[in-house]
Amino acid sequence: MYKETFEKLFIWKESKELFVNLCDKFTKTEFKDYFYKNQLLKATLSISNNIADGYERPTGNDLMRFFGIAKWSAGEVRSMLIIWKDLWYFIEEEYSKTLESVNKIMSWIVGFIKSKDKKEEVVEEISA
């Protein structure tokens, strides 16, 4: 087995924090569009869940596949954030910070997918 758990991966921690921050945002505001809120939170949670799921798989190919799914989820979150800003109340500073977090996660995922094809090499880098 691997020396680290997914909970120690900085990319998982960042995606978990993104989910927690969005949950907090919805808790502190009176947001009436349940469908939108539910979809955004599901997509956000999918990022960290797919990173964890891929890490727990036995091969580097599985890890890369699940990182790809996490990236797709991050793209969905980014799209929904842009729409949220256009249609509903979102303080510019909160929007910028949240979008920056999503973009950072996406760039890390893309970097790993492009540069690695063996789980052991990826694990060493993302565990740093």
TORPA-4810 file (N, C-alpha, C, O; in nm, 3 decimals):
<nodes>
NODE_1_0.083_-0.119_0.000_0.000_0.000_0.000_0.088_0.125_0.000_0.209_0.117_0.019_M
NODE_2_0.028_0.238_-0.021_0.102_0.363_-0.031_0.125_0.424_0.105_0.049_0.400_0.199_Y
NODE_3_0.231_0.502_0.116_0.273_0.555_0.245_0.183_0.665_0.298_0.182_0.692_0.418_K
NODE_4_0.107_0.729_0.212_0.020_0.839_0.254_-0.125_0.803_0.225_-0.153_0.713_0.146_E
NODE_5_-0.215_0.873_0.290_-0.357_0.858_0.260_-0.402_0.980_0.181_-0.336_1.083_0.180_T
NODE_6_-0.515_0.966_0.114_-0.561_1.077_0.032_-0.585_1.203_0.115_-0.576_1.314_0.062_F
NODE_7_-0.614_1.187_0.243_-0.638_1.302_0.329_-0.516_1.393_0.344_-0.528_1.509_0.383_E
NODE_8_-0.399_1.340_0.313_-0.277_1.419_0.324_-0.237_1.486_0.193_-0.138_1.560_0.190_K
NODE_9_-0.311_1.462_0.087_-0.279_1.521_-0.042_-0.324_1.667_-0.046_-0.439_1.697_-0.016_L
NODE_10_-0.234_1.757_-0.081_-0.271_1.899_-0.083_-0.383_1.926_-0.180_-0.467_2.013_-0.155_F
NODE_11_-0.388_1.856_-0.291_-0.493_1.878_-0.390_-0.629_1.834_-0.336_-0.731_1.896_-0.367_I
NODE_12_-0.632_1.728_-0.256_-0.758_1.685_-0.192_-0.799_1.787_-0.086_-0.916_1.822_-0.075_W
NODE_13_-0.702_1.834_-0.008_-0.732_1.933_0.096_-0.792_2.060_0.036_-0.889_2.114_0.088_K
NODE_14_-0.734_2.107_-0.073_-0.785_2.229_-0.138_-0.926_2.208_-0.191_-1.011_2.296_-0.177_E
NODE_15_-0.953_2.093_-0.251_-1.087_2.069_-0.305_-1.189_2.049_-0.192_-1.305_2.087_-0.207_S
NODE_16_-1.148_1.989_-0.082_-1.237_1.976_0.034_-1.270_2.113_0.090_-1.385_2.140_0.123_K
NODE_17_-1.170_2.200_0.100_-1.192_2.335_0.152_-1.286_2.415_0.062_-1.366_2.494_0.110_E
NODE_18_-1.275_2.394_-0.067_-1.366_2.460_-0.161_-1.510_2.420_-0.130_-1.598_2.506_-0.124_L
NODE_19_-1.533_2.292_-0.110_-1.668_2.244_-0.077_-1.716_2.302_0.056_-1.828_2.351_0.065_F
NODE_20_-1.632_2.298_0.157_-1.669_2.350_0.289_-1.701_2.499_0.280_-1.798_2.545_0.341_V
NODE_21_-1.621_2.575_0.207_-1.645_2.719_0.193_-1.777_2.749_0.121_-1.848_2.841_0.160_N
NODE_22_-1.808_2.672_0.019_-1.935_2.693_-0.051_-2.054_2.655_0.038_-2.157_2.723_0.037_L
NODE_23_-2.041_2.547_0.113_-2.147_2.509_0.209_-2.168_2.622_0.308_-2.281_2.657_0.341_C
NODE_24_-2.060_2.678_0.356_-2.067_2.788_0.452_-2.136_2.909_0.389_-2.218_2.975_0.453_D
NODE_25_-2.102_2.938_0.265_-2.163_3.051_0.194_-2.315_3.033_0.186_-2.389_3.127_0.212_K
NODE_26_-2.359_2.914_0.151_-2.503_2.889_0.139_-2.572_2.892_0.276_-2.689_2.930_0.285_F
NODE_27_-2.501_2.853_0.380_-2.558_2.854_0.515_-2.579_2.996_0.564_-2.675_3.025_0.635_T
NODE_28_-2.488_3.085_0.526_-2.493_3.223_0.575_-2.585_3.314_0.493_-2.614_3.425_0.536_K
NODE_29_-2.630_3.268_0.379_-2.718_3.351_0.296_-2.850_3.280_0.275_-2.860_3.158_0.287_T
NODE_30_-2.952_3.358_0.244_-3.083_3.301_0.215_-3.090_3.280_0.064_-3.128_3.369_-0.012_E
NODE_31_-3.054_3.160_0.023_-3.048_3.127_-0.119_-3.163_3.034_-0.151_-3.169_2.923_-0.098_F
NODE_32_-3.254_3.076_-0.235_-3.379_3.004_-0.256_-3.377_2.905_-0.372_-3.468_2.822_-0.382_K
NODE_33_-3.279_2.911_-0.457_-3.276_2.821_-0.572_-3.212_2.689_-0.532_-3.091_2.671_-0.546_D
NODE_34_-3.293_2.596_-0.483_-3.245_2.467_-0.434_-3.176_2.389_-0.544_-3.070_2.330_-0.520_Y
NODE_35_-3.232_2.385_-0.664_-3.174_2.308_-0.773_-3.031_2.353_-0.801_-2.940_2.271_-0.812_F
NODE_36_-3.012_2.483_-0.813_-2.879_2.537_-0.841_-2.782_2.503_-0.728_-2.673_2.452_-0.752_Y
NODE_37_-2.823_2.532_-0.607_-2.739_2.506_-0.489_-2.701_2.359_-0.482_-2.584_2.326_-0.460_K
NODE_38_-2.799_2.271_-0.499_-2.774_2.127_-0.492_-2.675_2.082_-0.599_-2.584_2.005_-0.571_N
NODE_39_-2.693_2.130_-0.722_-2.604_2.092_-0.832_-2.462_2.143_-0.809_-2.365_2.070_-0.831_Q
NODE_40_-2.450_2.267_-0.764_-2.317_2.323_-0.738_-2.245_2.246_-0.627_-2.127_2.214_-0.641_L
NODE_41_-2.315_2.216_-0.520_-2.251_2.143_-0.410_-2.216_2.000_-0.450_-2.111_1.949_-0.410_L
NODE_42_-2.301_1.935_-0.527_-2.269_1.799_-0.574_-2.145_1.799_-0.664_-2.057_1.714_-0.650_K
NODE_43_-2.139_1.894_-0.755_-2.024_1.902_-0.846_-1.896_1.933_-0.768_-1.790_1.877_-0.797_A
NODE_44_-1.906_2.021_-0.669_-1.790_2.056_-0.589_-1.741_1.938_-0.507_-1.621_1.912_-0.499_T
NODE_45_-1.835_1.867_-0.445_-1.798_1.749_-0.367_-1.738_1.640_-0.455_-1.652_1.564_-0.411_L
NODE_46_-1.783_1.634_-0.579_-1.731_1.535_-0.674_-1.581_1.552_-0.699_-1.512_1.454_-0.727_S
NODE_47_-1.532_1.674_-0.690_-1.389_1.696_-0.714_-1.306_1.620_-0.610_-1.222_1.538_-0.647_I
NODE_48_-1.330_1.645_-0.483_-1.251_1.578_-0.378_-1.279_1.429_-0.375_-1.188_1.349_-0.350_S
NODE_49_-1.404_1.389_-0.398_-1.436_1.247_-0.397_-1.365_1.169_-0.506_-1.321_1.057_-0.484_N
NODE_50_-1.353_1.229_-0.626_-1.284_1.159_-0.734_-1.134_1.155_-0.713_-1.068_1.058_-0.753_N
NODE_51_-1.079_1.257_-0.653_-0.936_1.253_-0.617_-0.912_1.140_-0.517_-0.818_1.062_-0.533_I
NODE_52_-0.997_1.131_-0.415_-0.985_1.025_-0.315_-1.005_0.888_-0.378_-0.929_0.795_-0.351_A
NODE_53_-1.107_0.875_-0.461_-1.137_0.747_-0.525_-1.021_0.701_-0.612_-0.982_0.584_-0.606_D
NODE_54_-0.966_0.791_-0.692_-0.853_0.756_-0.777_-0.731_0.716_-0.697_-0.659_0.623_-0.734_G
NODE_55_-0.707_0.785_-0.588_-0.591_0.755_-0.504_-0.601_0.616_-0.442_-0.500_0.549_-0.421_Y
NODE_56_-0.723_0.574_-0.413_-0.744_0.444_-0.351_-0.742_0.329_-0.451_-0.745_0.212_-0.411_E
NODE_57_-0.736_0.358_-0.578_-0.733_0.254_-0.682_-0.592_0.196_-0.695_-0.494_0.260_-0.656_R
NODE_58_-0.583_0.075_-0.751_-0.453_0.006_-0.752_-0.353_0.051_-0.858_-0.235_0.018_-0.848_P
NODE_59_-0.397_0.126_-0.960_-0.302_0.159_-1.067_-0.300_0.309_-1.097_-0.393_0.383_-1.065_T
NODE_60_-0.191_0.349_-1.159_-0.176_0.488_-1.201_-0.278_0.525_-1.307_-0.323_0.640_-1.311_G
NODE_61_-0.317_0.431_-1.393_-0.418_0.459_-1.493_-0.551_0.496_-1.428_-0.620_0.588_-1.472_N
NODE_62_-0.586_0.422_-1.323_-0.709_0.454_-1.250_-0.700_0.591_-1.186_-0.796_0.668_-1.191_D
NODE_63_-0.586_0.622_-1.128_-0.568_0.753_-1.066_-0.587_0.864_-1.170_-0.656_0.962_-1.143_L
NODE_64_-0.527_0.849_-1.285_-0.538_0.951_-1.390_-0.682_0.962_-1.440_-0.728_1.072_-1.468_M
NODE_65_-0.752_0.849_-1.452_-0.891_0.852_-1.496_-0.977_0.930_-1.398_-1.057_1.014_-1.438_R
NODE_66_-0.960_0.903_-1.269_-1.039_0.972_-1.168_-0.997_1.119_-1.154_-1.080_1.204_-1.121_F
NODE_67_-0.869_1.148_-1.176_-0.828_1.289_-1.178_-0.896_1.361_-1.295_-0.935_1.477_-1.283_F
NODE_68_-0.910_1.292_-1.408_-0.981_1.350_-1.522_-1.126_1.382_-1.487_-1.176_1.488_-1.522_G
NODE_69_-1.191_1.290_-1.419_-1.330_1.314_-1.376_-1.335_1.431_-1.278_-1.426_1.514_-1.286_I
NODE_70_-1.238_1.439_-1.187_-1.232_1.552_-1.093_-1.217_1.684_-1.170_-1.277_1.784_-1.132_A
NODE_71_-1.137_1.684_-1.276_-1.119_1.805_-1.357_-1.249_1.843_-1.425_-1.283_1.961_-1.431_K
NODE_72_-1.323_1.745_-1.476_-1.452_1.776_-1.540_-1.547_1.838_-1.438_-1.618_1.933_-1.469_W
NODE_73_-1.547_1.783_-1.317_-1.632_1.840_-1.211_-1.590_1.983_-1.179_-1.676_2.069_-1.158_S
NODE_74_-1.460_2.008_-1.176_-1.412_2.144_-1.149_-1.455_2.239_-1.261_-1.487_2.355_-1.234_A
NODE_75_-1.457_2.193_-1.383_-1.506_2.274_-1.494_-1.653_2.308_-1.477_-1.695_2.421_-1.504_G
NODE_76_-1.731_2.211_-1.433_-1.873_2.236_-1.406_-1.889_2.339_-1.295_-1.973_2.429_-1.305_E
NODE_77_-1.810_2.327_-1.190_-1.816_2.423_-1.079_-1.780_2.562_-1.129_-1.847_2.660_-1.095_V
NODE_78_-1.676_2.572_-1.209_-1.635_2.702_-1.262_-1.746_2.766_-1.344_-1.774_2.885_-1.330_R
NODE_79_-1.810_2.688_-1.429_-1.922_2.737_-1.509_-2.035_2.786_-1.419_-2.093_2.892_-1.444_S
NODE_80_-2.067_2.710_-1.317_-2.177_2.746_-1.227_-2.145_2.871_-1.146_-2.234_2.951_-1.116_M
NODE_81_-2.019_2.888_-1.109_-1.980_3.010_-1.036_-1.996_3.134_-1.123_-2.041_3.238_-1.076_L
NODE_82_-1.959_3.123_-1.249_-1.972_3.236_-1.342_-2.120_3.273_-1.356_-2.156_3.391_-1.355_I
NODE_83_-2.205_3.173_-1.370_-2.349_3.198_-1.380_-2.402_3.257_-1.251_-2.484_3.350_-1.253_I
NODE_84_-2.356_3.205_-1.138_-2.400_3.256_-1.008_-2.368_3.405_-0.995_-2.451_3.484_-0.950_W
NODE_85_-2.249_3.442_-1.036_-2.209_3.583_-1.028_-2.297_3.669_-1.117_-2.332_3.781_-1.080_K
NODE_86_-2.332_3.618_-1.234_-2.414_3.696_-1.327_-2.560_3.708_-1.283_-2.624_3.809_-1.311_D
NODE_87_-2.612_3.608_-1.214_-2.755_3.607_-1.184_-2.791_3.640_-1.039_-2.899_3.693_-1.013_L
NODE_88_-2.700_3.609_-0.945_-2.734_3.626_-0.805_-2.626_3.704_-0.733_-2.522_3.738_-0.791_W
NODE_89_-2.651_3.731_-0.611_-2.558_3.806_-0.529_-2.433_3.724_-0.499_-2.440_3.612_-0.449_Y
NODE_90_-2.320_3.781_-0.531_-2.192_3.719_-0.499_-2.092_3.833_-0.487_-2.064_3.901_-0.585_F
NODE_91_-2.039_3.855_-0.369_-1.943_3.961_-0.348_-1.819_3.933_-0.434_-1.770_3.820_-0.440_I
NODE_92_-1.771_4.036_-0.502_-1.660_4.020_-0.596_-1.539_3.950_-0.534_-1.479_3.863_-0.597_E
NODE_93_-1.505_3.987_-0.412_-1.389_3.925_-0.345_-1.412_3.776_-0.322_-1.321_3.695_-0.342_E
NODE_94_-1.532_3.738_-0.280_-1.565_3.596_-0.259_-1.561_3.521_-0.391_-1.507_3.411_-0.399_E
NODE_95_-1.618_3.582_-0.494_-1.619_3.521_-0.626_-1.476_3.497_-0.675_-1.443_3.387_-0.720_Y
NODE_96_-1.393_3.600_-0.667_-1.254_3.589_-0.714_-1.178_3.481_-0.638_-1.105_3.402_-0.698_S
NODE_97_-1.194_3.479_-0.508_-1.125_3.380_-0.425_-1.171_3.238_-0.457_-1.090_3.146_-0.467_K
NODE_98_-1.302_3.221_-0.474_-1.356_3.088_-0.504_-1.314_3.043_-0.643_-1.273_2.928_-0.661_T
NODE_99_-1.322_3.132_-0.741_-1.281_3.098_-0.876_-1.132_3.068_-0.882_-1.089_2.978_-0.955_L
NODE_100_-1.052_3.142_-0.808_-0.907_3.116_-0.802_-0.879_2.976_-0.747_-0.791_2.906_-0.797_E
NODE_101_-0.953_2.936_-0.646_-0.936_2.803_-0.588_-0.970_2.694_-0.691_-0.896_2.596_-0.704_S
NODE_102_-1.080_2.711_-0.763_-1.119_2.614_-0.867_-1.013_2.608_-0.976_-0.974_2.500_-1.018_V
NODE_103_-0.967_2.723_-1.021_-0.864_2.726_-1.127_-0.734_2.663_-1.081_-0.666_2.597_-1.160_N
NODE_104_-0.698_2.683_-0.955_-0.576_2.623_-0.901_-0.589_2.470_-0.900_-0.497_2.399_-0.941_K
NODE_105_-0.701_2.422_-0.854_-0.726_2.277_-0.851_-0.719_2.221_-0.993_-0.654_2.119_-1.016_I
NODE_106_-0.784_2.288_-1.087_-0.783_2.241_-1.225_-0.641_2.239_-1.283_-0.603_2.144_-1.352_M
NODE_107_-0.563_2.342_-1.255_-0.427_2.345_-1.310_-0.340_2.236_-1.248_-0.258_2.176_-1.318_S
NODE_108_-0.357_2.209_-1.119_-0.282_2.099_-1.058_-0.320_1.966_-1.122_-0.233_1.884_-1.155_W
NODE_109_-0.449_1.945_-1.140_-0.494_1.818_-1.200_-0.438_1.804_-1.341_-0.385_1.699_-1.376_I
NODE_110_-0.449_1.907_-1.422_-0.399_1.902_-1.559_-0.249_1.875_-1.560_-0.201_1.795_-1.641_V
NODE_111_-0.176_1.939_-1.472_-0.032_1.917_-1.464_0.003_1.772_-1.434_0.094_1.716_-1.494_G
NODE_112_-0.069_1.713_-1.341_-0.043_1.573_-1.307_-0.081_1.480_-1.421_-0.008_1.386_-1.450_F
NODE_113_-0.194_1.506_-1.484_-0.237_1.420_-1.594_-0.138_1.427_-1.710_-0.106_1.324_-1.769_I
NODE_114_-0.089_1.545_-1.742_0.004_1.562_-1.854_0.142_1.505_-1.825_0.208_1.455_-1.916_K
NODE_115_0.186_1.513_-1.701_0.325_1.479_-1.674_0.348_1.341_-1.615_0.463_1.296_-1.607_S
NODE_116_0.244_1.274_-1.573_0.264_1.147_-1.503_0.182_1.035_-1.563_0.070_1.056_-1.609_K
NODE_117_0.240_0.915_-1.560_0.162_0.800_-1.603_0.178_0.682_-1.508_0.125_0.574_-1.534_D
NODE_118_0.250_0.700_-1.399_0.265_0.595_-1.299_0.221_0.648_-1.164_0.260_0.758_-1.124_K
NODE_119_0.139_0.571_-1.096_0.084_0.618_-0.969_0.192_0.652_-0.868_0.179_0.750_-0.795_K
NODE_120_0.297_0.575_-0.860_0.401_0.598_-0.760_0.464_0.735_-0.776_0.489_0.804_-0.677_E
NODE_121_0.489_0.777_-0.901_0.549_0.908_-0.926_0.452_1.019_-0.887_0.492_1.118_-0.827_E
NODE_122_0.326_1.003_-0.920_0.225_1.102_-0.890_0.208_1.114_-0.739_0.198_1.225_-0.686_V
NODE_123_0.204_1.000_-0.670_0.184_0.998_-0.526_0.294_1.077_-0.456_0.266_1.154_-0.364_V
NODE_124_0.418_1.059_-0.498_0.527_1.133_-0.436_0.508_1.284_-0.453_0.531_1.359_-0.358_E
NODE_125_0.467_1.328_-0.570_0.454_1.470_-0.598_0.333_1.531_-0.526_0.345_1.640_-0.469_E
NODE_126_0.218_1.465_-0.526_0.099_1.525_-0.466_0.096_1.508_-0.317_0.010_1.567_-0.250_I
NODE_127_0.186_1.430_-0.262_0.191_1.414_-0.116_0.283_1.515_-0.049_0.287_1.524_0.074_S
NODE_128_0.355_1.592_-0.129_0.452_1.688_-0.076_0.388_1.797_0.007_0.458_1.885_0.057_A
</nodes>
